[in-house]
């Protein structure tokens, strides 16, 4: 179950900015194919597509189960950063989602800065005058969730054929 949270982190962070791009799909496949059977990855994509925004909400809510697992926190946050930075553009929505992740895990900002490389301080700064619940509600009232029209196995086959 703990490994599955890493896969869900990757999927949610791919979608939280409202778009899915090729670099994210490549990282999803290349980073996780050693840890997950491609059928499991595809099954999660199908779940995401059928649930949409609810998938992102359930993921955030499920993080409460992992509050005291610091090694897992680092894996979750590193996966989130990798997916957020995959397209070389960091959107405001992605930073807001990242904040929801670490706040739900109950992690202090300094822990994040000390253990996660390649992030700016604004990724962990508290939003002025906004409670965690307000941040959650605001994010989910404004986010547009794309559909992932990908077959992870086909994408992999196509990528391999292109390099031949």
HUBEL-V56433 format. One record per residue. N is the residue number from 1. SS is DSSP state (a for helix, b for strand, c for the rest). PHI is phi in whole degrees, -180 to 180 (* if undefined). PSI is psi in radians with two decimals (* if undefined). Layout:
BEGIN
N,SS,PHI,PSI  N,SS,PHI,PSI
END
This chain:
BEGIN
1,c,*,-0.67  2,a,-65,-0.63  3,a,-66,-0.64  4,a,-63,-0.51  5,a,-66,-0.51  6,a,-68,-0.78  7,a,-61,-0.79  8,a,-65,-0.61  9,a,-60,-0.83  10,a,-61,-0.81  11,a,-64,-0.80  12,a,-65,-0.71  13,a,-73,-0.39  14,a,-66,-0.68  15,a,-96,-0.30  16,c,-66,-0.27  17,c,-96,0.04  18,c,91,-0.01  19,c,-138,2.70  20,c,-120,2.22  21,c,-122,2.96  22,a,-60,-0.68  23,a,-63,-0.68  24,a,-66,-0.73  25,a,-63,-0.73  26,a,-63,-0.77  27,a,-66,-0.72  28,a,-56,-0.84  29,a,-70,-0.95  30,a,-67,-0.65  31,a,-78,-0.57  32,a,-107,-0.15  33,c,-64,-0.43  34,c,-79,-0.41  35,c,-98,-0.40  36,c,-135,2.46  37,c,-64,2.49  38,a,-60,-0.49  39,a,-65,-0.62  40,a,-69,-0.76  41,a,-60,-0.82  42,a,-63,-0.67  43,a,-62,-0.71  44,a,-67,-0.63  45,a,-64,-0.73  46,a,-63,-0.76  47,a,-61,-0.79  48,a,-58,-0.83  49,a,-62,-0.64  50,a,-78,-0.49  51,a,-98,-0.51  52,c,60,-2.23  53,a,-58,-0.58  54,a,-62,-0.57  55,a,-61,-0.80  56,a,-63,-0.72  57,a,-65,-0.83  58,a,-63,-0.62  59,a,-61,-0.91  60,a,-58,-0.82  61,a,-63,-0.58  62,a,-71,-0.34  63,a,-64,-0.37  64,a,-58,-0.48  65,a,-68,-0.26  66,a,-115,0.38  67,c,-59,-0.61  68,c,-108,0.47  69,c,-116,1.38  70,a,-62,-0.64  71,a,-63,-0.68  72,a,-69,-0.62  73,a,-56,-0.78  74,a,-63,-0.74  75,a,-63,-0.76  76,a,-61,-0.87  77,a,-68,-0.67  78,a,-64,-0.68  79,a,-64,-0.77  80,a,-60,-0.83  81,a,-62,-0.76  82,a,-58,-0.78  83,a,-72,-0.71  84,a,-63,-0.66  85,c,-89,0.00  86,c,-58,-0.68  87,c,-93,0.17  88,c,68,0.16  89,c,-130,2.26  90,c,-107,1.99  91,c,-88,2.69  92,a,-56,-0.72  93,a,-60,-0.61  94,a,-69,-0.70  95,a,-65,-0.73  96,a,-61,-0.73  97,a,-67,-0.71  98,a,-58,-0.75  99,a,-63,-0.70  100,a,-61,-0.70  101,a,-62,-0.98  102,a,-72,-0.54  103,a,-67,-0.69  104,a,-68,-0.59  105,c,-73,-0.21  106,c,76,0.52  107,c,-93,2.42  108,c,-77,2.53  109,a,-54,-0.68  110,a,-65,-0.63  111,a,-60,-0.74  112,a,-63,-0.86  113,a,-63,-0.62  114,a,-75,-0.47  115,a,-114,-0.23  116,c,-118,2.07  117,c,-87,2.87  118,c,69,0.54  119,c,-126,2.70  120,c,-92,2.78  121,a,-60,-0.52  122,a,-66,-0.28  123,a,-67,-0.40  124,c,-118,-0.04  125,c,-69,2.48  126,c,-72,2.40  127,c,-75,2.20  128,c,-55,2.16  129,c,69,0.31  130,c,-119,2.12  131,c,-74,2.92  132,a,-61,-0.69  133,a,-66,-0.71  134,a,-65,-0.70  135,a,-62,-0.76  136,a,-60,-0.92  137,a,-63,-0.71  138,a,-65,-0.78  139,a,-60,-0.89  140,a,-74,-0.32  141,a,-80,-0.33  142,a,-110,-0.29  143,c,-74,2.44  144,c,-109,2.17  145,c,-101,2.14  146,c,-78,2.88  147,c,-92,2.48  148,c,-96,1.61  149,c,-87,1.10  150,c,-134,2.59  151,c,-114,1.91  152,a,-57,-0.56  153,a,-72,-0.75  154,a,-65,-0.74  155,a,-59,-0.72  156,a,-67,-0.78  157,a,-61,-0.80  158,a,-63,-0.73  159,a,-64,-0.70  160,a,-68,-0.69  161,a,-66,-0.62  162,a,-64,-0.51  163,c,-89,-0.07  164,c,-81,*
END
